[in-house]
Amino acid sequence: RDIAGIFAMIRMLGALIGAAERADQLASDLAARLARIAATPRPLPKPQAYFEEWDDPLISGIGWVSELIEIAGGEDALPKLRLQQAAKDRIIVPDMVREAAPDVILASWCGKKVVPERIRNRPGWGDIPAVANNRIVEIKSPLILQPGPAALTDGLDAIVKALWPAPNT
């Protein structure tokens, strides 16, 4: 479950429906877009981002989300979990996030609205930079949690905007 897998899926679906050339072009165009975004100059240090896929229990983001954070110019606060495909293998304890001290919390609670206040009010989370600086950002689940073109376009754009907000926002 990584970005290469998303490109393979696009190409496979295209071949199955008789649109292999169009699918290959789409995958190539998306890859070029990701390369352009990754090459965008950004200030240092890179912001640390924690992606929360679910709130009870806490589940961190899947592999392609970790990759998208890096493409957007950030660093995944819990990068080792990106290799775990099953959600049950990405269940974490709150202390892991406190210790990682992310600059930004990206949340997408698969099918339900993110409630930033619930994140803010978790015991001991007030000192996390993302919480202290009010950088808790919801990304709608259809944009980021489905391995397809939306994650590579609108989902990535939402991550870029969260990591690199325009001045005075």
N, C-alpha and C positions, 0 to 999 in steps of 0.2 A: 504494500500500500504506500507507494511513493509516486512522485511526479512522473518518473519513467513509466510506471504502470498505468497512469492516466493516459499518457500518449499511446501506449500499446492498446489500451481499451478503445480509444477513439479510432485507431487504425483498424482494429479487429471489427468493430461495429460497422465501420464504413465498408469493409470487405464483405461482410455478411449481407448488407443491403444493396450491394452493387454500386457503391459510391467510394471505392478505394482511393481514387485520385483526389476527390474532394476531401476525404478524411485525412489523407496524407498532407494535403495543403493546409488544412486546419491545424493539424498537429505541428507542422513546421512553422506556421504563423504564430501559434501560441508559444512555441519554444523561442522564437526570435523576440517576442514580446517579453518573456521572462528574462532573457539575456540583456535586453535593453534596461529593464528595471534594475536588475542586479548590477549593471555597470554604472548606474546613477551615482555620482559622487555624493557621499553623505558625511556629516561631521562625526568625529569620534568623541567619546567612546560609543560603541554600538549599544542601543538600548536593549536591556534584557526583557524578554516577554514570556509570560506564563500564559498558556492557552488552556482554558478550562472547558471541556466538552460536556461535563455534567457536574452538578453540585452536591448530590447526595447518593452515593459517596462521591468524593472528588475524583474526577477522571481527567487526566491531562490529554492533550491533543495527539492525534495520530500522525504518522510519518510525513504525509504531504503538507500538513499544516506547519510542522517544524521546518521543512524545506522552504515553504513560502515565507516564513518569518525571516529566514536567512536571506532569501532573494530580496526581500523588502529592506534589507540593511540592518536587521536586528539579530539578536542571538536568542535561541530558545533557552529559557531558564532551566529546563529539565530535558536536555538533549538526549540522554540515554534512553528515555522512554519512547523515542521515535521509532525504535525497532520493534516495538510491541504492537502487533496488529489487533489483537483482541482487547476490547475495552476493559475486561476484567484484569488484564495484565498492566493496565495503565492507571489503576486505582492508586491514589496517593493519600498520604496523611497531611494535614494542614501544616505540620512542622516543616515538611519539605519545601513548601512555598515560602514560609517565613525565612528559612535558611537561604533560599535562592535569592530572596529580596528583589523581585523583578521590578523594573521601572514602569512596566505596562502590564495590565491584566486584560487579556482578550478572552471573552466568554461567549460561548454559543451552546446553550443548553438544549440541544437536539429537540426541537419541537415546542419548547416553552420559553416564555419571555425571561430574559436575564433580569434579575433584581439586584442592581449594584449595591443597594443598602444591605442586603443579606451578606454580600461579600465583605463590605466595609465593617460589618458588625461581628465578623468571626473573631473569636478570642485570640488576641495577640497579633492580629493583622493590621492594626492601626499604624504600626511602625514600618510596614512594608512600603517602600517608596511609591509604588503604584497607587496604594490606598491613600497614603499621606498627601500625594499630589493630585488626587482625583483623576487618575488615568486608568479607569475601569471602562472598557469599551465592549459593547455587545456587537457581535457580528451575526447576522441572521443565519440560522443553520442551513437553509437551502443554498446560501452563497459559499459556504466553506466546508460543510461536513459531508458533502457528496463528491466522490472522486470524479470530477468531470470538468468541462470547460468553465462553468461558473466559478469554481474554486480558483482557476487560473486567471480569471478576469476580475469579476466583481469582488470575489473573496480576497484576492491579492491586493486589489485597490483599497479595500477596507483596512487591511493590515498596514499598508503603506501610510494611509491617513492616520491610523492610530499611533504608529511609531513616530511619524514625522508630521505632527499637526502644524497647520499654518499658524503663523504668529497671531497672537490675540484670539486664539480659539479655545 
